Amino acid sequence: MITAWLLFGMVLVNLTVALTVYLTNPRRGANRAFLILGMHMGLWSASSLFLVSASSLRETEMWLRTFFGLAAFFPTSFTILYQAVKLDADRLTEPAVRSRLLAFTGVVAAVAAFHPAFLSLLHPREASELPPDGVRFGPLFVFYGLYLVLSGIVGILCFLRDNRRTQGIRRTEIQYVAAGFASAFAIGITTVIFIPYLSGRPQGVLWGPVVASAALSLVVAYGIATTNIMDVSQLMRRIFGYALLLLSLSGLYALVHLVVALLQSRTGSDALWLPAFVAVLVVAASMTPAQGIMRRLARRLLISPREVNISRAMAAAGEVMSPVSTVDRLLLRFANVIHEYFAASHVAILIRKGNGFAQVQPSQPRGGRPLLYLPASDPLIRHLQSSGSIVSRPTLRRRGSDDRAVLLAKLTMLKAELAGGISVRGRLQGILLVGPRPGGAVFTRLERVAFQLLLGQLGIALENALLYTEVQNSKIYNEILLEHLPSGVIAADKAGRITVCNREACRILNVQRNTVLGRALTAIPQPLHALMDDVIRSGREVRDKEIVLPAGGTETPLRVGGARVHNDRGRLLGTIFTLSDLSRVKELEQQVRRSDRLASVGTLSAGMAHEIKNPLVAIKTFAQLLPERYNEPDFRETFSQLLQKEVERIDDIVTQLLNFARPRKVASELCHLHEVIRRSLKLIQQQVEKRNISLECRLDAPRDAIRGDHALLEQTFLNFFINAMEAMNHRGSLSVTSDLLEDPGHDHDPSHIRVRVQDSGQGIAPEHIERIFDPFFTTKENGTGLGLSVAHEIIEEHGGSVEVSSRLGQGTTFTLVFPLAEQCIAPGPDQDEC
């Protein structure tokens, strides 16, 4: 009678559990498949109930065969559930198709269970007896058992394969289905197949379905329906720990009871209740320490993945969030704690910016993942704002709510396993996205609770960090105004003492900050001193006034502006001035005007005759001397070589002038600048002698190797030499010198060579100096104004520069500077001779 009620209760339990799992999410395929499996187990348990309640031999045999026939379909229902979990399918069409072979073999096995060769009863059953005393199993029963065993083995192999391929919650669910299947399979095969077959008694059929179906229902239902799922290893370790605790406490109870009973027998006490009372007290006192010991023992006996130490993680997060810091530093350290202690593959933090949430940690794309941005209307944002709870992919997969599919798809797109909101004063200010763990381990309920607590603490810390960051930004803003503006800022109080002088102002005024702060306005040079003093006294404003500031023998053009400064009550605080150095602006203005004129390509051809004239002078000179010195072999050879070279030069000049305004790639080859100068001087040697000009050549630079174009450089120096001779007319002196310039940034290692071309001619008027390099500007009656313009362009193409200084009636000096070549070559031959 007890067995019948037990079986009836298991029928109700199987059906109730199946229906409950189904109702948690009716639209999910795994829940539907479990409903089918639960109904199948309910019918199977019901067949056992009818078996024990049978009143005749024929009825007993029929229900016994029905019991085995229903058991033949368990591989099929298990496989449908397994495939539904593995595929995460909402419909059971594909899992059923994949289980068609097992379904066919199940039908064959079920039909075989009703064949006479399957089994037969040995003894008839009387009304007061339990199931028959003996059953003879035929040869078909052996094949039936092999079918179930092979099905179990195939299931185990499929699980081992899929356990390696899947990750995350699917892997955990598969593990739970496999654990339930293994427990039910082991219990069922043992009680239904081996025990009856070896003993010839079917008593195991009565209690086997009870234990097997209970194990299967509880384990698989937990793995499919619960929203707070834990890892299988954790569950097994917990069960194992409780089993060890039960065994240890039972043993302790028995030991104490035995010891007290022995002592009582020796003392002659007859209190029968005393041993049990003392044993209960000892067990109650030992329960708490024994529980901790058994848990630690279970951890050591069962190999498990890396566990999260929640207390240490909370302590580390508290250390991160306790000091006040900037938002970026706080979020970076918090993300590192989550990544380190919770073993997440990646962590992303988004902060509210404008009408959405932008990723700030990590601040740079990593691992092929771009920076994220979610608008405020995003479903995940709305859900976190309204619920305020952690969103978990495993939880969403089990929920039956309307937004389940949308949120699950969003987390999948973001490659996040968890998502939580960071709220400040009830308003969502940030989002934490936590990626999956390596190996696919799920986040437990306790870990999600820890995340929720950490996010609450982070919200408080974020509020403080936002205020701190705002203060820091204001400070940085003021520092930028004072230190990093391209303009100089100088301020003085109403008494005329300097209170502010930023870095640019110190550079412009050529002063040290500590020498002017707190000093009177007389510490700064005139006319700025007088201008600031006038603003303090008169109250008038100065706007965009250009002044010239003398400094170290030079004059610096400045644009200044200043005004009085008052507080919110109108009281005078002092004055503030801004200074802008116009030196570079003036230079750029000159370069822009020069570049604009150089763009006129069409008019360049008008001055070609002037450039061709330079090599023709040498040819003409040698041609005039030809009748007198024709019989000299050396002269004829020199004239022949010079003629060919200068004709080629004329061709180069024409080509250059035609392409003058277009960018020209300078030939980059190592050459000796001294040799270039000597060849250029050689071309004008006859003219120098004819004009009675004294030539002085001192090429003292120990290094003269530069990278450039020989022909273009010769043309450049030839232009300067010819202009110098024409400026002196007859008589005068022409000096060419060279030396090295040291670069302070290279530890006083010379980096440039400087060449000075100085003449004693009539000089250049001051109003003409700014225009001498402009094309077509000339003060000569027959000049074209192209010589110095061409020379200036060639020098710039070689990375050099040219400066001019001149005084009327005293002569002109051109200073040319070229960068030395990085590869050092030996000086040219006879470089000290000219």
C-alpha positions in Angstrom: 0.0 0.0 0.0 2.9 2.4 0.8 4.5 1.6 -2.5 1.3 2.4 -4.3 1.0 5.8 -2.6 4.6 6.5 -3.2 4.2 5.8 -6.9 1.1 7.8 -7.1 2.9 10.7 -5.5 5.7 10.5 -8.0 3.2 10.6 -10.9 1.9 13.9 -9.5 5.4 15.2 -8.9 6.6 14.4 -12.4 3.5 16.0 -13.9 3.6 19.0 -11.6 7.3 19.7 -12.2 6.9 19.4 -15.9 4.0 21.8 -16.0 5.8 24.3 -13.7 8.9 24.3 -15.9 6.7 24.7 -19.0 4.8 27.7 -17.5 8.0 29.6 -16.7 8.6 30.2 -20.4 6.0 28.4 -22.7 7.6 29.9 -25.8 11.0 28.3 -25.3 11.7 25.0 -26.9 13.6 23.5 -24.0 10.6 24.1 -21.7 8.3 22.4 -24.2 10.6 19.4 -24.5 10.8 19.1 -20.8 7.0 19.0 -20.6 7.1 16.1 -23.0 9.7 14.3 -21.0 7.8 15.0 -17.7 4.6 13.6 -19.1 6.5 10.6 -20.4 8.0 10.0 -16.9 4.6 10.4 -15.4 3.1 7.7 -17.6 6.1 5.5 -16.9 5.5 6.0 -13.1 1.8 5.4 -13.6 2.5 2.1 -15.3 4.4 1.0 -12.1 1.4 2.1 -10.1 -0.9 0.0 -12.2 1.6 -2.9 -12.0 1.5 -3.0 -8.2 -2.3 -2.6 -8.2 -2.9 -5.4 -10.8 -5.4 -8.1 -9.6 -4.6 -10.9 -12.1 -1.7 -12.6 -13.7 -2.7 -11.3 -17.2 -3.1 -7.7 -15.9 0.3 -7.9 -14.2 2.0 -9.2 -17.3 0.3 -6.5 -19.5 1.4 -3.6 -17.2 4.9 -5.1 -16.9 5.3 -5.1 -20.6 3.8 -1.6 -20.8 6.3 -0.4 -18.3 9.2 -1.7 -20.4 7.6 -0.4 -23.6 7.3 3.1 -22.2 10.9 2.9 -21.0 12.0 2.2 -24.6 11.1 5.8 -25.6 13.3 7.5 -23.0 16.3 7.8 -25.3 14.0 9.6 -27.8 12.5 12.1 -25.3 15.9 12.7 -23.7 17.4 13.4 -27.1 14.7 15.9 -28.0 15.3 17.7 -24.8 19.1 17.7 -25.3 18.8 19.0 -28.8 16.4 21.7 -27.8 18.8 22.9 -25.2 21.8 22.6 -27.5 20.2 24.5 -30.4 18.3 26.9 -28.2 15.3 26.4 -30.5 11.9 27.8 -29.9 10.3 25.1 -32.0 10.8 21.4 -31.6 10.8 20.6 -35.3 14.6 20.4 -35.7 15.2 18.5 -32.4 12.5 16.0 -33.4 14.1 15.6 -36.9 17.5 14.9 -35.3 15.9 12.3 -33.0 14.0 10.4 -35.8 16.5 7.4 -35.7 16.1 7.0 -32.0 12.3 7.3 -32.3 12.3 4.4 -34.9 14.5 2.2 -32.7 12.3 3.1 -29.7 9.2 1.9 -31.5 11.0 -1.4 -32.4 12.1 -1.9 -28.8 8.6 -1.1 -27.5 7.0 -3.6 -29.9 9.6 -6.1 -28.8 8.5 -5.7 -25.2 5.1 -7.2 -26.0 6.6 -10.2 -27.8 6.4 -13.6 -25.9 10.1 -14.0 -26.2 10.7 -10.8 -24.1 9.5 -12.1 -20.7 7.1 -14.5 -18.9 5.8 -14.8 -15.3 6.9 -17.8 -13.3 4.2 -17.8 -10.6 0.7 -16.5 -10.6 -0.1 -13.7 -8.3 -2.6 -13.9 -5.5 -4.7 -11.0 -4.3 -2.6 -10.3 -1.2 0.8 -10.6 -2.9 3.1 -8.1 -4.3 4.2 -8.5 -8.0 5.1 -12.0 -9.1 7.8 -13.9 -7.4 9.7 -14.7 -10.6 10.0 -13.5 -14.1 11.8 -15.3 -17.0 13.4 -12.8 -19.4 13.8 -14.0 -23.0 16.4 -13.2 -25.6 14.7 -10.1 -26.7 15.2 -8.6 -23.3 18.9 -8.9 -23.8 18.7 -6.9 -27.1 16.4 -4.5 -25.3 18.9 -3.9 -22.6 21.7 -3.5 -25.1 19.6 -0.9 -26.9 19.3 1.2 -23.7 22.9 0.8 -22.8 24.2 1.7 -26.3 21.8 4.7 -26.3 23.3 5.8 -23.0 26.9 5.4 -24.3 26.1 7.4 -27.5 24.5 10.1 -25.3 27.7 10.3 -23.2 29.9 10.6 -26.3 27.6 13.4 -27.7 27.8 15.2 -24.4 31.6 15.0 -24.3 31.8 16.4 -27.8 29.3 19.2 -27.3 30.8 20.1 -23.9 34.0 21.1 -25.6 32.3 23.0 -28.4 29.7 25.1 -26.5 30.3 27.8 -24.0 28.4 29.9 -21.5 24.9 29.1 -20.4 24.3 26.5 -23.2 27.2 24.5 -21.9 25.8 24.7 -18.3 22.4 23.6 -19.4 23.8 20.7 -21.4 25.8 19.7 -18.3 22.6 19.7 -16.2 20.7 17.6 -18.8 23.6 15.2 -19.0 23.8 15.0 -15.2 20.1 14.3 -14.9 20.3 11.8 -17.7 23.3 10.1 -16.1 21.7 9.8 -12.7 18.4 8.5 -14.1 20.2 6.2 -16.5 22.4 4.7 -13.8 19.5 4.2 -11.4 17.1 3.0 -14.1 19.4 0.5 -15.7 20.5 -0.8 -12.3 17.0 -1.3 -10.9 15.1 -2.1 -14.0 17.5 -4.2 -16.1 20.4 -5.6 -14.1 18.7 -6.4 -10.7 15.6 -8.1 -12.3 17.7 -9.9 -14.8 20.3 -11.2 -12.3 17.8 -11.9 -9.5 14.8 -12.9 -11.6 12.7 -10.7 -9.4 11.0 -7.5 -10.6 10.9 -5.8 -7.2 13.4 -3.2 -8.4 10.7 -2.1 -10.9 8.7 -0.8 -8.1 11.1 1.7 -6.5 13.5 2.2 -9.5 11.1 4.7 -11.3 10.6 6.6 -8.1 14.3 7.3 -7.5 15.2 7.7 -11.2 12.4 10.1 -12.1 12.9 12.1 -9.0 16.6 12.6 -9.8 16.0 13.4 -13.4 13.2 15.9 -12.7 14.9 17.8 -10.0 18.3 18.1 -11.8 17.0 18.9 -15.3 14.3 21.2 -14.1 16.8 23.2 -12.1 19.1 23.4 -15.1 16.3 24.6 -17.4 13.9 26.7 -15.4 15.8 28.4 -12.6 16.9 32.0 -13.2 19.7 31.7 -10.6 21.5 28.8 -12.1 24.9 27.8 -10.8 27.7 25.9 -12.4 27.3 22.1 -12.3 30.6 21.6 -10.5 29.4 24.0 -7.8 26.1 22.2 -7.4 27.9 18.8 -7.2 30.4 20.2 -4.7 27.5 21.6 -2.6 25.6 18.3 -2.7 28.8 16.5 -1.9 29.5 18.9 1.0 26.1 18.3 2.5 26.5 14.6 2.1 29.8 14.7 4.0 28.2 16.9 6.6 25.3 14.4 7.1 27.7 11.5 7.3 30.0 13.2 9.7 27.2 14.4 12.0 25.7 10.9 11.9 29.0 9.4 12.9 29.5 11.9 15.6 26.0 11.3 17.0 26.6 7.5 17.0 30.0 7.9 18.6 28.8 10.2 21.4 25.7 8.0 22.0 28.0 4.9 22.3 30.4 6.6 24.7 27.7 8.0 26.9 25.9 4.6 27.0 29.1 2.9 28.0 29.8 5.3 30.8 26.2 5.1 31.9 26.5 1.3 32.1 29.5 1.5 34.3 27.9 4.0 36.7 24.7 2.0 36.9 22.5 4.9 35.8 19.2 3.9 34.2 18.4 7.2 32.4 17.7 6.0 29.0 17.3 9.4 27.5 20.7 10.7 28.5 22.8 9.3 25.6 20.5 10.6 23.0 20.3 14.0 24.8 24.0 14.4 25.0 24.6 13.3 21.4 22.1 15.9 20.2 23.8 18.6 22.2 27.2 17.7 20.8 25.8 17.5 17.2 24.1 20.9 17.6 27.3 22.5 18.9 29.4 21.0 16.1 27.1 21.7 13.2 28.5 25.2 12.3 32.2 24.3 12.4 31.6 21.0 10.8 29.8 22.7 7.9 32.8 24.9 7.1 35.2 21.9 7.4 33.1 19.8 5.1 32.8 22.6 2.5 36.6 23.0 2.4 37.0 19.2 2.2 34.6 19.1 -0.8 36.5 21.8 -2.6 39.7 19.8 -2.2 38.2 16.5 -3.2 36.3 17.8 -6.2 38.3 19.6 -8.9 36.4 22.9 -9.8 37.1 26.0 -11.9 38.5 29.1 -10.3 36.1 30.6 -7.8 35.5 34.2 -7.1 36.3 35.4 -3.7 33.4 37.8 -3.2 34.7 39.3 0.0 38.1 40.1 -1.5 36.5 41.6 -4.6 34.3 43.8 -2.5 37.3 44.9 -0.4 39.4 45.7 -3.5 36.5 47.7 -5.0 36.1 49.6 -1.7 39.8 50.5 -1.8 39.3 51.7 -5.4 36.2 53.8 -4.7 37.2 55.3 -1.3 39.7 58.0 -2.4 38.2 60.9 -4.4 39.6 60.9 -8.0 38.7 61.8 -11.5 36.0 59.9 -13.4 38.5 58.3 -15.8 40.8 57.1 -13.1 37.9 55.8 -11.0 36.3 53.8 -13.9 39.7 52.5 -15.1 40.5 51.1 -11.6 37.0 49.7 -11.1 37.1 47.9 -14.5 40.4 46.4 -13.6 38.9 45.0 -10.3 36.0 43.4 -12.2 38.3 41.9 -14.8 40.7 40.6 -12.2 38.4 39.2 -9.5 35.5 38.0 -11.7 37.6 36.6 -14.5 35.6 38.4 -17.2 37.0 38.3 -20.7 36.4 42.1 -21.1 34.7 44.9 -19.3 33.2 48.0 -20.8 31.8 51.1 -19.0 29.6 53.6 -20.8 28.9 57.1 -19.3 26.0 59.4 -20.2 27.0 62.0 -22.7 24.4 64.2 -24.3 21.5 62.1 -25.5 23.2 58.8 -25.2 25.9 56.7 -23.4 29.4 56.6 -24.8 32.2 54.1 -23.9 34.9 55.6 -21.7 36.6 52.4 -20.5 38.5 51.1 -22.3 39.1 54.4 -23.9 40.7 52.9 -27.0 39.3 50.1 -29.2 40.7 46.7 -28.3 40.5 43.2 -29.8 38.7 44.4 -32.9 35.8 45.8 -30.8 35.0 49.4 -31.6 34.0 52.0 -29.0 30.3 51.6 -28.1 27.6 54.2 -28.1 24.0 53.6 -27.1 21.3 56.2 -27.5 19.0 57.0 -24.6 16.1 55.3 -26.5 17.9 51.9 -26.7 15.8 49.1 -25.1 18.6 48.1 -22.8 18.9 51.6 -21.5 15.2 51.9 -20.9 15.2 48.5 -19.1 18.1 49.4 -16.8 16.5 52.8 -16.1 13.2 51.3 -15.1 14.2 48.0 -13.3 17.5 49.0 -11.8 18.6 45.4 -11.6 21.3 43.3 -13.3 20.5 42.0 -16.7 21.9 38.5 -17.3 21.9 36.5 -20.5 21.1 33.2 -18.7 18.2 34.9 -16.9 16.8 36.3 -20.1 16.9 33.0 -21.9 14.6 31.6 -19.2 12.2 34.5 -18.9 9.0 34.6 -20.8 8.6 38.4 -20.9 7.8 40.4 -24.0 11.2 42.2 -24.0 13.2 39.0 -23.6 14.1 38.5 -27.3 15.1 42.2 -27.7 17.3 42.4 -24.7 18.9 39.0 -25.4 19.7 40.1 -29.0 21.2 43.4 -27.6 23.5 41.6 -25.2 24.5 39.2 -27.9 25.4 42.1 -30.2 27.4 43.8 -27.4 29.1 40.5 -26.6 28.1 41.0 -22.9 27.1 38.4 -20.4 25.9 40.9 -17.8 24.7 44.5 -18.0 24.1 46.7 -15.0 23.1 50.4 -14.5 25.2 53.0 -12.6 22.7 55.4 -11.0 23.4 58.7 -9.4 20.6 60.2 -7.4 18.1 58.0 -9.0 19.2 58.8 -12.6 21.0 56.4 -14.8 24.5 57.8 -15.4 26.4 54.8 -16.7 26.3 51.2 -17.8 28.6 48.3 -16.9 29.0 45.6 -19.6 30.7 42.4 -18.5 31.9 39.9 -21.1 31.7 36.1 -20.8 34.2 34.1 -18.8 36.9 32.0 -20.4 35.6 28.5 -20.7 32.0 29.6 -20.6 31.4 29.5 -16.8 28.2 31.3 -15.7 27.9 34.1 -13.2 26.2 32.7 -10.1 23.4 34.4 -8.2 25.8 35.5 -5.4 28.1 37.1 -7.9 25.2 39.0 -9.5 24.2 40.2 -6.1 27.8 41.3 -5.6 27.7 43.2 -8.9 24.6 44.9 -7.8 26.2 46.1 -4.6 29.3 47.2 -6.3 27.3 49.2 -8.9 25.5 50.9 -6.0 28.8 51.9 -4.4 30.2 52.9 -7.8 27.2 55.3 -8.2 28.1 57.1 -5.0 31.8 57.2 -6.0 30.9 58.4 -9.5 28.9 61.3 -8.1 31.9 62.4 -6.0 34.2 61.9 -9.0 32.0 64.0 -11.2 32.2 66.9 -8.7 35.9 66.4 -8.3 36.4 66.2 -12.1 34.4 69.4 -12.6 36.7 71.2 -10.1 39.8 69.8 -11.7 38.6 70.8 -15.1 38.0 74.3 -13.9 41.5 74.4 -12.5 43.0 73.0 -15.7 41.0 75.5 -17.7 42.5 78.3 -15.7 45.9 76.8 -16.1 45.4 76.6 -19.8 44.4 80.2 -19.9 47.4 81.3 -18.0 50.1 78.8 -19.2 49.1 77.2 -22.5 47.5 80.0 -24.4 49.5 81.0 -27.5 49.2 84.6 -26.3 50.9 86.1 -23.3 48.9 87.1 -20.3 50.1 89.6 -17.7 48.0 91.1 -14.9 48.6 93.6 -12.1 46.6 94.5 -9.0 45.2 98.0 -8.5 48.4 99.0 -6.7 50.4 98.2 -9.8 52.0 95.0 -8.6 52.3 92.2 -11.1 50.2 89.1 -10.1 50.1 87.0 -13.2 52.7 86.4 -15.9 52.2 83.3 -18.0 54.9 81.3 -19.9 54.3 83.1 -23.2 54.5 86.5 -21.6 57.8 85.6 -20.0 59.1 84.5 -23.3 58.0 87.7 -25.1 59.3 90.0 -22.3 62.5 87.9 -22.0 62.1 87.7 -18.2 62.0 85.1 -15.5 58.6 84.7 -13.7 60.1 84.9 -10.2 61.8 88.2 -11.1 58.5 90.0 -12.0 55.7 88.4 -9.8 55.0 90.7 -6.9 57.1 93.5 -8.4 55.9 96.9 -9.6 55.2 97.5 -13.3 58.6 99.0 -13.7 59.9 95.4 -13.9 58.6 95.1 -17.4 60.1 97.0 -20.3 58.6 100.1 -22.0 56.3 100.9 -23.7 54.2 98.1 -22.1 54.9 99.4 -18.6 53.5 102.9 -19.5 50.5 101.4 -21.3 49.4 99.2 -18.4 50.0 102.0 -15.9 47.8 104.3 -18.1 45.0 101.7 -18.2 45.0 101.4 -14.3 45.0 105.2 -13.8 42.6 106.3 -16.6 40.4 103.2 -17.0 40.5 103.3 -20.8 40.6 100.0 -22.7 43.3 99.1 -25.2 42.3 96.9 -28.2 44.6 95.5 -30.8 47.3 98.1 -30.4 50.5 97.3 -32.1 53.7 98.3 -30.4 57.4 97.5 -30.8 59.2 96.1 -27.8 63.0 96.5 -27.7 64.7 93.4 -26.4 68.4 92.5 -26.6 69.2 94.8 -29.4 66.3 93.7 -31.5 62.7 94.9 -31.8 59.8 92.6 -31.3 56.4 93.7 -32.9 53.5 93.0 -30.5 49.7 93.3 -30.6 48.4 94.1 -27.1 45.0 94.5 -25.5 44.1 95.3 -22.0 41.4 96.6 -19.6 40.5 97.0 -16.0 39.2 94.1 -14.0 36.3 94.5 -11.4 34.7 92.2 -9.0 30.9 91.4 -8.8 30.4 94.6 -6.7 32.2 96.8 -9.2 35.3 97.3 -7.1 38.6 97.7 -9.0 40.8 94.6 -8.8 43.5 95.5 -11.3 44.3 95.2 -14.9 44.9 92.4 -17.4 46.8 92.5 -20.7 47.2 90.0 -23.5 50.3 90.0 -25.7 50.7 88.5 -29.1 54.1 88.2 -30.8 53.8 89.3 -34.4 57.3 88.4 -35.4 56.3 85.2 -37.1 53.1 86.9 -38.5 55.2 89.5 -40.1 57.5 86.9 -41.7 54.6 84.9 -42.9 53.0 88.0 -44.5 56.2 88.6 -46.4 56.4 84.9 -47.5 52.8 85.0 -48.6 53.3 88.1 -50.7 56.4 86.5 -52.2 54.6 83.2 -52.9 51.7 85.0 -54.6 54.1 86.7 -56.9 56.0 83.4 -57.7 52.8 81.8 -59.0 52.8 83.9 -62.2 54.2 81.3 -64.6 53.1 83.0 -67.8 55.2 86.1 -67.2 58.4 84.2 -66.3 59.5 83.9 -69.9 60.0 87.6 -70.2 63.2 87.4 -68.1 64.8 84.3 -69.7 67.4 86.5 -71.4 68.8 87.6 -68.1 69.3 84.0 -66.8 70.9 82.9 -70.1 73.2 85.9 -70.0 75.2 84.6 -67.1 76.7 81.6 -68.9 77.0 83.7 -72.1 79.3 86.1 -70.2 81.8 83.3 -69.7 81.4 82.1 -73.4 81.8 85.7 -74.6 84.9 86.3 -72.5 86.6 83.2 -73.9 85.5 84.0 -77.4 87.1 87.5 -77.2 90.3 85.9 -76.1 90.2 83.2 -78.7 92.0 85.1 -81.5 94.8 86.1 -79.2 95.3 82.7 -77.5 94.2 80.3 -80.2 97.6 78.7 -80.6 97.7 77.8 -76.9 96.6 74.1 -76.6 95.6 74.5 -72.9 93.4 77.5 -73.7 91.7 75.6 -76.6 91.0 72.6 -74.4 89.7 74.7 -71.6 87.6 76.7 -74.0 86.2 73.6 -75.6 85.2 72.1 -72.3 83.8 75.4 -71.0 81.7 75.9 -74.2 80.1 72.5 -73.9 79.4 72.9 -70.2 77.9 76.4 -70.5 75.7 75.3 -73.4 74.3 72.5 -71.2 73.9 75.1 -68.5 71.8 77.3 -70.8 69.7 74.3 -71.6 69.2 73.6 -67.9 68.3 77.3 -67.2 65.7 77.4 -69.9 64.1 74.1 -68.6 64.1 75.5 -65.1 62.6 78.8 -66.0 59.8 77.1 -68.0 59.0 75.0 -64.9 59.8 77.8 -62.4 56.5 77.9 -60.5 55.9 74.2 -60.5 57.5 72.1 -57.6 60.9 70.9 -58.7 62.5 67.9 -57.1 66.1 68.8 -56.2 68.7 66.1 -57.0 69.7 64.8 -53.6 73.4 63.8 -53.8 76.4 64.5 -51.7 78.4 67.4 -52.9 81.1 69.8 -51.6 79.8 73.3 -51.3 83.3 74.7 -51.5 83.9 73.1 -54.9 80.6 74.6 -56.1 81.7 78.1 -55.0 85.1 77.7 -56.6 83.5 76.6 -59.9 81.2 79.6 -59.8 84.1 82.0 -59.1 86.0 80.5 -61.9 83.2 81.6 -64.3 83.5 85.2 -63.3 87.3 85.3 -62.9 87.8 87.2 -66.2 85.1 89.8 -65.3 86.6 90.3 -61.8 90.0 91.0 -63.3 88.5 93.2 -66.1 86.6 95.3 -63.5 89.7 95.6 -61.1 87.7 94.0 -58.3 89.6 92.6 -55.3 88.4 89.0 -54.6 88.9 87.5 -51.2 87.9 83.8 -50.6 88.2 82.3 -47.2 86.4 78.9 -47.1 87.3 78.0 -43.5 84.5 75.6 -42.7 86.1 72.2 -41.8 83.0 70.4 -43.3 81.2 71.4 -46.5 79.3 68.3 -47.5 75.6 68.9 -48.2 72.9 67.2 -50.2 71.8 69.1 -53.3 72.1 69.7 -57.0 75.5 70.9 -58.3 74.1 72.8 -61.2 71.4 74.6 -59.3 73.9 75.6 -56.5 76.4 76.9 -59.0 73.6 79.0 -60.6 72.7 80.4 -57.2 76.2 81.5 -56.3 76.7 82.8 -59.8 73.6 85.1 -59.4 75.0 86.5 -56.2 78.5 87.1 -57.6 77.2 88.8 -60.8 74.9 91.1 -58.7 77.8 92.0 -56.5 80.0 92.9 -59.5 77.3 95.0 -61.1 76.6 96.8 -57.8 80.4 97.7 -57.6 80.7 98.7 -61.3 84.6 99.2 -61.4 86.9 98.7 -58.5 85.7 97.4 -55.1 86.1 94.2 -53.1 84.2 90.9 -53.1 84.5 88.6 -50.1 83.3 85.0 -49.9 83.7 83.2 -46.5 82.3 80.1 -44.8 82.0 78.7 -41.3 79.9 76.3 -39.3 76.9 77.0 -37.1 76.3 75.0 -33.9 72.8 73.7 -33.1 72.0 73.8 -29.3 69.7 70.9 -29.7 72.5 68.7 -30.9 75.0 69.1 -28.0 76.9 71.8 -29.8 77.5 69.6 -32.8 77.6 71.7 -36.0 74.5 71.1 -38.1 74.7 73.9 -40.7 77.2 75.6 -42.9 77.1 79.4 -43.4 78.4 81.3 -46.4 78.7 85.1 -46.6 78.9 87.0 -49.9 79.9 90.6 -49.1 80.6 93.4 -51.5 81.6 97.0 -51.2 79.0 98.3 -53.7 76.4 101.0 -53.5 74.1 99.1 -51.2 70.3 98.6 -51.2 67.8 101.1 -50.0 65.8 100.1 -46.9 62.5 100.3 -48.7 63.8 97.9 -51.4 65.2 95.1 -49.1 61.8 93.4 -48.5 61.3 93.1 -52.3 64.7 92.1 -53.6 63.6 88.4 -53.8 60.4 89.2 -55.6 60.3 88.2 -59.3 60.7 91.1 -61.8 61.7 93.6 -59.1 64.8 95.4 -60.1 66.4 98.8 -59.8 68.6 98.3 -62.9 67.8 99.9 -66.2 68.2 96.7 -68.2 67.5 94.2 -65.4 64.6 91.6 -65.4 64.4 91.0 -61.6 64.7 87.3 -61.8 68.2 86.5 -60.6 67.8 86.8 -56.9 64.2 85.3 -57.1 65.6 82.2 -58.8 68.5 82.0 -56.3 66.0 82.3 -53.3 63.9 79.4 -54.6 66.9 77.2 -55.1 68.2 77.8 -51.6 64.8 77.0 -50.1 64.6 73.8 -52.2 67.9 72.8 -50.5 66.4 73.3 -47.1 68.5 76.5 -46.6 67.8 80.1 -45.9 69.1 83.5 -47.0 69.3 86.8 -45.2 70.4 90.2 -46.5 71.8 93.2 -44.7 72.8 96.4 -46.5 73.6 100.0 -46.0 73.6 102.6 -48.7 77.1 103.5 -49.8 78.7 100.8 -47.7 77.8 97.6 -49.5 75.6 94.5 -49.1 76.1 91.1 -47.3 74.1 88.0 -48.3 74.2 85.2 -45.6 73.3 81.8 -46.9 72.8 78.8 -44.5 72.6 75.2 -45.7 72.1 72.0 -43.5 75.1 69.7 -43.5 74.7 66.2 -44.9 74.1 63.5 -42.3 76.7 61.3 -44.0 80.0 62.9 -43.5 82.4 62.8 -46.5 86.0 64.1 -46.7 86.4 67.8 -47.5 87.0 68.7 -51.1 90.5 68.9 -52.5 92.3 72.1 -51.9 89.4 73.6 -50.1 91.5 76.2 -48.4 92.8 77.5 -51.7 90.8 79.7 -54.0 
